[in-house]
Amino acid sequence: MTAAVQLLFCSLPSFIHTCMLFLVLYVQGILAEILDFVMGKGLIPADGEIWRVRRRAIVPALHQKYVAAMIGLFGQAADRLCQKLDAAASDGEDVEMESLFSRLTLDIIGKAVFNYDFDSLSNDTGIVEAVYTVLREAEDRSVAPIPVWEIPIWKDVSPRLRKVNAALKLINDTLDDLIAICKRMVDEEELQFHEEYMNEQDPSILHFLLASGDDVSSKQLRDDLMTMLIAGHETSAAVLTWTFYLLSKEPRVMSKLQEEVDSVLGDQYPTIEDMKKLKYTTRVINESLRLYPQPPVLIRRSLEDDVLGEYPIKRNEDIFISVWNLHRSPKLWDDADKFEPERWALDGPSPNETNQNFKYLPFGGGPRKCVGDLFASYETVVALAMLVRRFNFQIAVGAPPVEMTTGATIHTTQGLKMTVTHRIKPPIVPSLQMSTLEVDPSISLSDQDEVSQKGEVYQAQAQS
Ligand code: HEM
């Protein structure tokens, strides 16, 4: 049964800093228990030695050359969404953007993590349905007052649990097949593994891990792939959903954004060089992540009695770090609830937890900081830029009010129904010139260029 006996809510930067920095004292706790059925000992729920070893294996897979190669994938996927919206705009049909963003990011993460094309923007059955069944279960468990799934009789008779188990089996079988296919590719390669190793035909994280010597048959590998699928899917979808909601309320910001996108991209697919130039677009995403952090709450459990400032912490206490409150605290921010991308200087560094002294945590912080931060920043910037270049978006007339509900990420209660219209300018069809794989090492949206060192530095701290 769940071991949590005490809960503490916390939104003071200095305390958060402590909880997130000290792995020896603070672990994932209740989160690991809730996610066990789907992520097992994957990187998010894992603690201790397993976490340390797996973090060291996975962080290098998201190297700069890989992330740069992903920009082509983001552009192609966003273009498929544009084609869908083209049809809706021409037919005068309103669209529900939240589910479209969920499908866009599922298609992206499937290709990026294990080279699988869910094609969920046009396909709703089989494996796509299985992924959504499992995701919904994870969301429901994360907000359930009683862990009914742990009651033995319930396990046997619940039709819902049987459906979840069938979905999990389908996903695991698919993962096993993908691992086997990838292993054959790796075996046939004349492999010269090095730091920025990448197979051009299959640049996926799975390919990197197998080439680096990961054990094909291990449940750990599957747990990590599943963890990245979930971690990198709903988060990015939620960021896009709330960004479009915020933009619909601020036409001034939308016009400024479209102006930048037009001048930087023209009618081309975004490239790695454009990421540096799309400054305002990046600030829009930074600001959206402040107002709607994904997830809105982080969790740690204390392993020992401790004191945070004047507050005593008991052993085994679950601490809920409210990033939502932190990001909207009037003590920390001017006009805290206002959507104002201009609060982040265009020529300043990209805001992150370090340069904002832990009052801004878009990707967490410390040793357990998100491994996909640069990936996700580029993904959301590319999708945002490609969509607003071609269309205007407004909340549909008669749409249900946009209200929030939270699971692991912040969802709308009834979707984000929008009217999409073509912008009044000649239609832009992206040319097929794709991004190059050349990487300018000076380019960075966040502090990702520290990532590989960061993994090592923090691991060293965790060991000591
Ligand atoms: C906009 C999108 C994303 C947001 C907002 C986000 C946010 C976060 C946050 C806040 C954490 C820290 C959790 C904690 O401290 O408990 C985290 C961890 C993590 N994220 Fe992300 N993430 C995003 C995208 C991704 C992507 C694309 C991937 C994979 C490619 C990914 C993989 C992970 C993993 C594996 C961890 C756990 C790291 C560890 O515990 O060592 N995330 N993410």
Boltz pocket constraint, residues with backbone or C-beta under 6 A from the ligand:
constraints:
  - pocket:
      binder: B
      contacts: [[A, 43], [A, 44], [A, 46], [A, 55], [A, 227], [A, 228], [A, 231], [A, 232], [A, 233], [A, 235], [A, 236], [A, 239], [A, 293], [A, 294], [A, 295], [A, 298], [A, 299], [A, 361], [A, 362], [A, 363], [A, 364], [A, 365], [A, 367], [A, 368], [A, 369], [A, 370], [A, 371], [A, 372], [A, 373], [A, 375], [A, 376], [A, 377], [A, 380]]
      max_distance: 6.0
